[in-house]
Every structure is written in C-alpha cells, then in structure tokens.
C-alpha cells in the first residue's frame, strides 16, 4: 500500500463461518478493493455484543470468520485484518463522539426502530450502535466505506458526527464517502428476504459440494411453475439469479431459454448451479482447510493487523484528546500563576 492511496474501512460481525450472502454481498468486493486502496477490514465483535450472544462461542466465531475472510482472498500482505476489541480506542472514541451526537438522531435510525420494536428490553448498546460504527471509521480517518443501501443512513450519520466534532473542536476527521457497487444484495433460498444466518436461508461459504446440493434442493424457484411442462420465468427465479454469480454466460443463456420453453426442470437447473458453485468455491475450501490446520498463523495475522491499527488509532485519539482539553502535558499558565501567587504570599 502507498501513502497516496485512499483509505477504505469496513467491518463484519463475527457470527462464525461466512455464508454465501456475506461473500457475494461484501467479501468478494473487499478482495477487489485492495488493488486500489489502503484497506482496513475489521471483525466487529463489540458490535456483536449488542444482541444475544454466548461468551463461550465468541472466540470460535471470530476464528471461523477470520478463516473465511482469509480463505476468500484477503491477503494480509496487501490489506489489514484485525478484531475490533483488540484496539480499545474504538470504545474510547465512541464515548467522545457521543458528546456531539444528538439523541434524536439515534432514535430516528431505521435499524434501531426495527430491532427495538421486536424487543421487550432495549439495551443502550443498540441505540449507540451507529456511534460505534462512526468511531470505527473515523478512528482510521477512513475516506471510503463500501456499503449497501441499508447502511447509507448510518454512514450519513457518521458524516454528520464528523462535521459536528470538527466544528466544535478542530479539523481531525474526514467525512467518509460511500463506495456503492461491487457487492450484491443476495436473497435467501426462500427468495424473499436477505440471506441471513439467523433466518436459516443461507449456504455456508465453505460448504462441501454435497451440502451445497442439499441446500439448493430446497431453494424456491418460479412460484408459478407447478408442473415440469409449465414454462418458467427466470426473471423471478432466485436460483437463476445465483447462476449469474457462478455460471458462465453460455450456461446462463442455455438455462434461461430451456426454462422458458419448459425444456429443463427446476431440479436440473439446481443441479447445474450446484456443480458450478461447488467448483468455483473449491479453492476457498482448500485454503480454509490449510488455515484451520495452522491456527497460530491466523492469530498472528490478526495480531499484526491489530498492532498496525493500534498505532493509527492512538495517534488519532491523542489528537482528539488534545483538542478537547483532555491531555495535560504541562502545567497550564493559569495553574502556574495561582501557584506562584500562593507561594509569594506565604
């Protein structure tokens, strides 16, 4: 990475091994961005504790996600990967940013309203989640953030927080811009909601071919196609949409035509997709097996990433503290004068 590269920051929650939605929606794009930017990627375990979690499972979930990210192509020689809680400055900067973040802005966040409506008791962490997101980005003076449409509101709040803080104390934080595109919004196997492990509508990124085939066998296709002799509509079929990510143009065209003419059934269509998906993901599975066989290497990568990030973070936080009057590197003139006066009067 060179000094003139713009800095990209993005994070992902540690829910264990990555799934197909993570890969197509974010990770694959992350891998491509390292060619152009100084990329810092974070496993955001502090964000994960704002919801239900099991402390005994957290270390395994962090490790499994790190393996998935590295196996998918994140090269630690070309980007930085670390775990959020290994850099305490994230939580420190969040508290500082709370001082310029209006409560009303947080209660208006769409994700807060949606999630809090489903909970009897709403934790303060859920409310302050976007402030921690802002701290994640601003701590590294991130200039670009790869986001989907559902995260634009949070990023705009980050920009507003940066403006408010800079106006109050001095110019420290750039206002990060969104990097939209490159990723994709992947529907779950039921073809309705976004792929999510909590909904059980995913395929594991490291799944073996047989598991891929089994998972795809239950995937919803064109709901209007009841019999094999009925022509299908690929434009409303989520399985055909996945062909767009794993099958070549010739295969997609063949499947599209044969589906519309009832010359191929949904089972055969899924079989073609499963074969192509299994083959394309094979290198990732193989790299993951190597990493799992050498866990010390994974933790070395994470620690090296955290070491670099702690250095950047401490510089940013020190500058912020200084401007806020929270660093006392010398006796202030007023205190010195009071001391001198007290001494002369004794």
N, C-alpha and C positions, 0 to 999 in steps of 0.2 A: 504494500500500500504506500502511496506517496502523499506528501504533505498537502498537495493541491487537490486531493480527492475530497469530494463532499462526503460527509458522514451520514450513514444510514443507521437507524436504530429500530429494532423490532423485538417483540417478545412473544413467548408462547407458554401457556400454563402446563405444569407437569401432571398430566393425567395418565402417565405411563407411556407405553409404546404408541407412536404416532399412527394415525389411520389415513385412509385414502383422501379424506377431505382435507386433513392437515397438509398432506403432500401436494395435492393439486391446487389447493387454495392459497398456500403460503410458501411451504418449504422449497418447492421446485423453483419458485420465483426468487427466494433468498439466494439459492445457489447461483443463479444467473447474475444477480446484482453484484457479487463480489468482483466481477471483472471490471466494473466501472467505479465502484465506491469503496470507501473505508467502512466496512460493515461490522456492526456490533450486534450480536444476537444473544438474547437473554432467556433463560428458563426462569419464569417469574413465579417462584414458589411463595413469595409474600402475597401475591395476588390470590394464589390458590387457597390461602387460609381464610379468605373472606367468606367461603362457603363451607359445606360439610367436607371434612377430610379426616383421615386416620393417620395420626403421627407415625405409627409403625410402618405404614405403607409409603410414606412420603419419600424416603431415601431411594427405595426401589423405583418409584415412579419417575424421580429425577434422573436416575441412571438409565432407565429404559428409554426415556425421551432423548437423552443425550446420545445414546447409541443410534436411535432412529435418525437424528439430525446429522450425525457424522456419516452414517452409512448412506444417507440420501445424497451426500456430496458436499457438505460444508467442510471445507478444507481449513484446518486450524492454522495453516501457514499463510492463508490468504484472507481470513476473517477472524473475528474474536467471538468465542462462545464461552459463556460463564453462567453461574447460578446467582440469581438476584440477592439472596440472603448472605452470600459471601462478600458482598460490598455493603456495609452498614450505612454508607452515605445515602443510599436510596431512601431509607426511612427518615434520616435526618433532613434531607432536602424536602421531603414530603411535608414535614412539620413546618418548615419555613414557608413553603408555598401555601399552606393552609392560611397563613396570615393575610394573604391577598386574594383569597378565593371566597366569593360570596356564597352563603348557604343556599340562596335561591338558585344559583347556577347548578349546584349539585342535585338539588331535588327535582330539577327540570330534565335531568338526563333520562333519556328513554329507557336505557337498560336498567337504571335504578328503579324507575317506576314499574317496569315489567317484573323484575325479580322481587322487589319488595311487596308487590301485590300478592305474590304466592307464598309469603312467609308470615307467620304469626308474630315472630320477634325479629326485627330488622337490626342487624349489627351496624355500628358506626363505620366498620371497615367497608361495607357495601356502599355506603354513602360517599366515603372518601376514596373509593377505588380509582376514580378518574384523576384525583390529585396525585396518587402514587404513580399512575401512568404518566402524568406530566413530569414528575420527578425523574422517572426512568429515562425519559427522552432528554430533558433539559440538563440532567447531570452530566451528560456527554456532549452537550451543545449540539444535539442531533439536528441536522438540517433537513433530512428527508425521512419520512416514515411510510413504509409500504402498508397500506390499509385497504380494507374493503369498505363498501358503502355503509355498513353497520357501525364502523368505527370513526366515521368522519366527525360525528358530533363530539366525541371525546377529544379528537385531535384539535378541533376548533377551540375547545375549552383550554387545551394546553397552550395554544397560541394566545388566548386571552390572558391566561395566567402569566405567561412570559411578558406580555405587554404591561400588565399591571405591576409586576415586580420591577421591571426595568424602569418604569416611570417613577416608581416610589423610591428606589434605592440606587439605580445606575444601570447602565447597559452591560449585561452579562450574558443573557440568554437569547439566542436567535429564535425567531418564530418558525418552527418546523413546517415544512410544506408536505402535503400528502403525495405519495407515489401510488397512483391508482393504475391498475393494469398489471398484466403479467400473471396474476393469480386468477382463480376462478371460483365462483360460488357453486359448490358441489352439493346437489340434492342427495338425500339419503336413499337407501334402497327402496323405501316405500314411495319415493318420487314426490314427496310433499314438502318436508322440512329439510333444513340444512343438515348435512352429515354431522352427527354428534355422538360421541361415545355414550353419553347419558341416555340418548334415545335408542341406542342399540341398533342403529341403522347404518353401520359402517362396515368397512373391510379393513383389517389390520394391514398396515404398510408392509409388515414382514411376514404376512400370511403365506403358507406354502400353497402350491397350485391346487391341491385337493380342497383346502379350506376356501380358497377363492371361488372355486367351482360351486361349493356348497352354499356359500353366502349369496352368490349371484343367482342361484336356482330359485331363491325366494323373492328376488327383486321384481318390483311391479313394472310392467311394460305398458303398452297402449291399453287402457281400461276398456275401450270399445271393441277390442278384438277378442271375441269369445271363442270362436272355433278356428281351427287351423286354416280352414278355407276362407276365412274373413281377411280381406286386405287390411294391412296395418298402416298407421300414420307415424313414421319415425320422428316427426317433429314434436310429438307429445310423449315420446318414449325415453325414459331416463337411461335405459340400458344403451340405446343408440347414442345418447349424449356422451356416455362413457367411452363408446367406440371412438369418439372424437379425440380422446386423450391417449388411447392405447393401440388403435388400429391405423394402418396406413390408408391413404386416400383411395386406393383401388378397392380395398376391403370395405371401407365405408360406403363407397358408391354401390358396390355389389349388394351389400346388405340392405341399403336403402331401397334399391329397385326391387329386389326379391321380396322384401317386406310388403311394399305397396302392391305387389301383384300376387300376394299370398303364396309365393314360391318358396318361402322359408318360414319356419315357425319360430316362435319366441325361444323355445328350448335350444334350437340350433344356433340362433343369434347369440344367446348367452354363452354357449359352448365356444363359439369363435372368440368372443370377448374374453372369456376366462383364459383361453390359451394364450392370447396376445398379452393380456395383463400379467399373467404368470411369468412369461418370458421377459417382458420389459422390466419387471421388478426383481428378476433373478440377481442382477449384480448388487442390488441393495441388500437383499437377503444374505448374500455371501459375505459382504463387508460387515454386516451386523454380526454374523457368527464369529468372524475374526475379532471384532471388538469385544464381544461378550467373553471370548476366551482370554482376553487380556484386559481385565477391568482396571488395572493400575494405569494403563495408558489413557483410558477415558478420563479418570480423575486427574491425571497430570494435565491433560488438555484443559479441563475445566478450571483447574487452579492457575494455570498460566494465563487463561483468559481473565480470571478474577484479579490476578496481580496487575495486569495492564489496566483493567478498569478501575481498580482502587487508586492507582496513580492519577488517572484522569479525574476521577470523582473527587479526590481530596483537593486537587488544585481548584476545581470549580467551587467546592463547598467553602474552602478557605477564602476565596474572593468574595463569595456571597456573605459569609460571616463578617468579613472586614467592612463591607459596605453597610451592613446592618448595625454596626457598632458592637458586635458580639465577640470581638477579639481585642484583648488588652495586651499589646506588645510592649507598651511603655506606660509610665505614669502620666495620665492626662495633665495638661497645663493647669486646669482648674484645681485638681487634687494637689499638684505640686505647690501651687500658690497658697492653698489652705494650710498645707504642711509647713511651709516657710513662715506663714503668719503665726501659726501656733508656736513654732519654735522661737521666734523673736519675742513673743510675749511671755515666755516662761522665765 
